[in-house]
Amino acid sequence: MMLGDVSNPTARKEHVCFWCGETIAVGESYFRWTWVSEAAGETIKTHPECREAWCTLPPGDNEVPFAGV
């Protein structure tokens, strides 16, 4: 499994937070990274507070790896 670089851009369009499912609004800061495994890959986008919550979970509690843990 490979993780891409983590970035912290400002949204130019609306996105959906992978963690909470709420909208990431235009102009709002968010975290973005990609992961690729043998069978799948995805770009993950989360609110900063959702990223922080995700980091508090023990390893293995998520199917998708969280960059920075």
N, C-alpha and C positions, 0 to 999 in steps of 0.2 A: 504494500500500500504506500502511496506517495501523497504527501501533502504539499500544496502550493503555498506561495507566499501569502501572508496575512496583510490585508490593506484596510485602511480606515477612511474610505472616501465619504463624500457628501452626496446624497442621492440627487440625481438629476431627473429621475422619474420615480414613481412609486414602485416599491418592492414588497414582498411578503417575508416576514421574519420566519426563518426555519424553526426557531425554538417555540415562539408563542403564537404564530399564525396571524399576528396583527400587522397592519400596514406600516411600512417604513416610509414616511412622508417625504415629499420633495423638500430638499434643503436640510434634512436630518442626517446626522452622522451615523454610520453603521459600520459593522465589520464584515469583511468578505474574504473567503479563502476557497480553494478548490481541493478536492481529494480524488484520487483515482486508485481503484483496486483492479484485480484481474477481471472482474465482471462488470464493474460500474464506475461511474464518476459523477461528480456533482459540484456545482458552485453553491456555497453556503453563504447566506446573508442573514445577519442578526442585529438586533438592537444592541447597543453597548451593555445595557443592564442584563439582557438575556445571555450575552457572552459571559458576563461575570457569574451569573447563576449556573451556567453550564460548567464553568471551571470548578465549581464546588462539588460536583458529582464525583464519586469514586470511579476510577478507570473501569471500563467495561460496561458502564450503565447506559451507553449510547451506541447505536449502530454506526453512526457516522463519527469519525474522529474529530475532535475539536482542536484546532491549531492553538498552540501555546500552552497546552496542559502538560 
